Amino acid sequence: MTSIINASLPQVMRVTQHGSGMIRTKGRLMTSELSSVAFDATAIAEIIDLDRYPIHRLDSEEGRRLVERCQDDLRSRGACQLHGFIRPDAVESLVAEALAKAGDAYRTDDTHNVYFEEIPADAAADDPRGMLQHSSKLTIAWDEIAENSALRTVYNWNQLTDFIGQALEMPSFYRYDDSLGACSVALFEKGDELGWHFDRSHFAVTLMLQPTDEGGEYEYFHMLRSPESENYEGVAERLNGSRSGVITLQNEPGTLSFFRGRYSMHRVTPVAGEKTRVNAVLAYSEKSDDKLNSITQKLFYGRTT
């Protein structure tokens, strides 16, 4: 990034905010802009390992290879993990921020079926629609994240949005326009878990900040159902304990993960250790003004906007 700052003031790509999306316009950097560009580049490079993951240079050969790698992983196994994406010092800072806010975080503790739908009155004992799962965790909403937090710097960076959209092969891609759910932090204390479920969205983006000492594993069954078949029998078998085909993702601090969970049943296993599991959830949509409805806000954060 420092190569753009020189006496010749070369033509560069300038990125400006437009709602939650992006507008790119070519222009010449003026001298008055140099200090802010240098500061932004330095701030991002101190948080994200841009040498390993050059998401600021997606048009370069290295950038294109990174995007292709993510796309290939998502197509073949429904998940992609970029270990060491966030630098250790930034991870340590984000964990400290989250744990300091844990006492004021909103706790959810509830049961649900794997589809997050009402249970049919006539559901038989072997019908997965009637098999209850348990989920509990603490959540820190977006409006509770400090203005100077590295998480805000990263989430608001247009080039990260652009990279994730390309990796997920989305024709249009925007940050969530939601003051609570745009980017939140989940904390799992001892006994907390996410029960087996299918996502209602087509993708999820998370940052692992701190795994627990024991438990808290992310497990999934790739494409257990499909657009053509709900595969109720196969789903019920897994809910009854079958481990056939289970995949466990690595829990490494600083990992950026993409996951397609609409057709792949997944869960976070119960936390057994004393160390709190901490991860951030980055919300995006193909629509520029997308947000959670009031019912979902109330469920996840205990309040509405």
Secondary structure, DSSP 8 states (H G I E B T S, - for coil): -GGG-STT--EEEEEEEETTEEEEEEEE--GGGHHHHHHHHHHHHHHB-TTTS-TT-TTSHHHHHHHHHHHHHHHHHSEEEETT-B-HHHHHHHHHHHHHHGGGSEEEEEEE-TTSS---TT--TT-GGG--EEEEEEEE-GGGS-TT-HHHHHHT-HHHHHHHHHHTT-SS-EE---TTTSEEEEEE-TT-BEEEE--SSS-EEEEEEE--SSB--EEEETTSS-SS---HHHHHHHHTT--TTEEEE---TTEEEEE--SSSEEEE--B-SSS-EEEEEE-EESSTT----HHHHHHHHS---
